[in-house]
């Protein structure tokens, strides 16, 4: 079970990576699609952090964005370390996720159900 400090640090890392994606990273694999940091999981000793990336354009766009983020991971770690005043920044592991695409599919299904109910 993560403690309060660990959870807060995880959210801070998520916020900083999201800001970097919007403002700093110029890689077309990352900027080419609408991507979002879904969640981050920080290990108990703060040495590793899993960063889940999802895209509105689907899993393939997420996988492409992950490759772009992996190539910029050194810059991302340096920025996080400076912004959050960390002595040792965790290793970042970017993972493609399809949660945004999945939630869009669920929303479409709910709209169809709502249309069918209103037609009756």
N, C-alpha and C positions, 0 to 999 in steps of 0.2 A: 504494500500500500504506500503510494507516494505521500510524502509529508507536505505540509503547507508551503514551505520554501521551495521545494522541488516543483510543485505545481505552478507556483508564481513564476519561477524561472522559465519553465516550459512555455507559459503564456507570453512572457517577455520575448523569448526567442521567436515564437510564432509571429508576434507583432512586428519585430524587426525584419524578419525575412519577408513578410508581406510588403512592408514599406520598400525594401530593396527591390523587390520584383516590380513594383509600380514605378519607382523613381530612378534607380541606379543601373540595373542590369540592361544592357543593350543587345543581348543575344536574341536574334530573331526566333529561335526555337522557344524562347520564354515569352517574348513580347508578341509573337504571332497569334496567339490564342488567349482567350480569357481564362487565366489560371488562378487558382486560389489555394492557399495553405489551409487544409481542412483541419488538421490537428498535429500536435507535436507530442512525442513521448520521450521524456528525459530519463535516463537510467538513474538508479539510486545514488551512484557515486558521481553523477554529472559528467561522465566521460564520453557518453554516446547519446545522440539524439536522433530519433527517427522523425522525419518530416514528411507528412502525407500530402501529396499534391494532386489536385483534381482540376479538370478543365470542363468548360461548357461544351467544348467540341468533341468530347469523347476520350476514351482511354488512350488512343494512339497519340493524340495531342498531349496528353498527360505524360506519356512515356518520352516524347520528344522534349518536353519541358524539363523533365527529370535529367535528361542528358545534358541540356544546357546549364541547369543548376549545378550539376556535378562538376562541370568544367569551371564554373565560377565559385566553387565551394571555398577556395582559399580566401578570396576577396570577401565572401559572406562571413566566414569565421573571423576574419580580422575586424570587419565592421561590428559584428556582434560583441567581440571581445572589448573593443574600444567603447562602444555605446553602453554596455552593461557593466563595465569595469571589472571584467573577469581576469583572473590570473591565468587560468587555463580554460580555453573554450572547448566545448565538447566536439567530438567528431560528428559530422552531419551525414546522415544516410537518407537520401531522398527516395521516396517510394511513390509510384503512380497509384492513384486511387480513382475509382469511378463513382464516387458518392454523389457528385453534382449531377452527372448524367442519369444516375439511378433515380434521384429525387425528381428530376424533370419528367421521367417516364411515369412515375407514380402520380405526379400532378396531372398529366394528360389522361391517365386512367380515371382519376377522380372527376375530371371535367366531363368525360364521356358518361360516367355513371350519373352525374348531375343532369346532363342533357336528357338521358333516358328517363329519369324520374320526373323531370319537368314536362316531358312529352306525354306522360300518362295522365 
